[in-house]
Structure formats: C-alpha cells, structure tokens
Amino acid sequence: MEIFIFTIGAAIYLVAVNLLIKGHKSLNLRFGWPTPSGLANNAICYFFFAVFICAVIPFAFFFPLWLNTVAPILQSTQTNRALLILAGGIVLSLAMWLNYKKTKQGSFNNGL
C-alpha cells in the first residue's frame, strides 16, 4: 500500500511542478517579461519571481523527501535523503528546461 501511495504522490508531484512552472511562465509573459514596460509590470514580475523562489523551489526540492516520510519506500539514511533532494532538483531543472526551451525568455532562448 505504501508503494501505491508513493507512486500516486510522485505523479501528483510531477504534474504540480510542471503546472507551477507553466503558471510562472504564463504570468511573466502576461506582464511582458523579459522587457516589462512600466513600473507596475516590473514590480509584478519581480513579485512573481520572489514567490517562485520562496514557494516553488523549496516545494520542488523537498517534496520527495516529505513523501518518503509519509510513505516510506527508502530507508531513512543520510544518503537516501540526499538522493531524494537531488531528485527534486533534477525534476525542477528538467521541468524548467522543458517549459522554457521554446520561448525567448531567460537563458533558455538559444535552444539548449
């Protein structure tokens, strides 16, 4: 039963990270990023960036670790915790790359 809960949680996590990044991208594009016009649009873009840093990045990094405490699949060792945090970072970086690779926004505009 724990494997089922972990699998469902991991699937929800992958979808949630993807949707959060798509939402961040669409909000930024809505307010004119990378060249927002006006003080209000510039402030809104930086506010969304601050929310992204304070909410989305910790969620993406630490959710796999939390999920393993709810439905323990891996033994709770220091190495496994580091691997789960690393997996969260890989998921975040892949989701960012896949969502931004076709736009002219940020450092992904050269098709890396």
C-alpha atoms as one frame of an Amber mdcrd trajectory, in Angstrom:
protein
   0.000   0.000   0.000   2.892   2.372   0.715   4.294   1.867  -2.777   0.906
   2.806  -4.249   0.699   5.969  -2.118   4.286   6.884  -3.038   3.609   6.340
  -6.749   0.431   8.440  -6.708   2.218  11.147  -4.695   5.133  11.174  -7.141
   2.770  11.503 -10.105   0.927  14.382  -8.434   4.284  15.970  -7.622   5.475
  15.818 -11.238   2.223  17.341 -12.514   2.238  20.017  -9.805   5.819  21.108
 -10.532   5.067  21.269 -14.240   1.888  23.304 -13.670   3.599  25.677 -11.238
   6.356  26.389 -13.746   3.874  26.823 -16.595   1.893  29.214 -14.408   5.012
  31.196 -13.552   5.955  31.370 -17.219   2.494  32.461 -18.354   2.235  35.125
 -15.641   5.630  36.500 -16.576   4.765  36.544 -20.262   1.437  38.211 -19.454
   3.239  41.112 -17.779   5.833  41.462 -20.515   8.889  39.651 -19.237  11.827
  39.826 -20.233  11.235  43.524 -21.001   8.275  44.633 -18.868   7.057  48.131
 -19.613   6.232  50.324 -16.672   6.975  50.259 -13.004   3.892  48.228 -12.089
   4.615  45.420 -14.571   8.242  45.325 -13.476   7.261  45.097  -9.806   4.715
  42.372 -10.540   7.296  40.312 -12.448   9.752  40.548  -9.572   6.999  39.699
  -7.090   6.216  36.523  -9.050   9.933  35.750  -9.103  10.098  36.127  -5.310
   7.087  33.842  -4.888   8.747  31.331  -7.200  11.937  31.393  -5.139  10.168
  31.201  -1.766   7.478  28.644  -2.623   8.089  26.637  -5.787  11.790  25.899
  -5.404  11.549  24.553  -1.818   8.449  22.553  -2.799  10.247  21.011  -5.756
  13.373  20.159  -3.779  11.846  18.871  -0.544   8.578  17.219  -1.594  10.222
  13.864  -2.445  11.833  13.833   0.996   8.494  14.588   2.667   6.737  11.966
   0.541   9.251   9.370   1.708   8.394  10.186   5.321   4.667   9.788   4.638
   5.040   6.583   2.631   8.491   5.221   3.474   9.858   3.435   0.443  13.543
   4.114   1.031  15.247   3.546   4.334  15.803   6.821   6.191  19.549   7.255
   5.822  21.586  10.330   5.113  22.468   9.106   1.620  18.841   8.395   0.696
  17.746  11.810   1.948  20.444  13.455  -0.163  19.369  11.424  -3.195  15.726
  12.442  -2.725  16.679  16.122  -2.511  18.881  15.678  -5.586  15.980  14.019
  -7.419  13.828  17.042  -6.580  16.456  19.341  -8.047  16.656  17.263 -11.199
  12.869  17.300 -11.584  12.805  21.083 -11.160  15.607  21.668 -13.643  14.099
  19.345 -16.250  10.670  20.927 -15.869  12.177  24.407 -16.225  14.109  23.355
 -19.305  11.133  21.667 -20.950   8.816  24.622 -20.305  11.218  27.407 -21.308
  13.187  25.890 -24.190  10.854  27.176 -26.934  10.496  30.770 -25.703  12.670
  33.844 -25.922  12.655  34.192 -22.143  15.673  33.893 -19.903  18.830  31.973
 -20.718  16.933  29.200 -22.494  16.423  31.279 -25.641  19.255  29.641 -27.566
  17.626  26.211 -27.538  19.951  24.497 -25.074
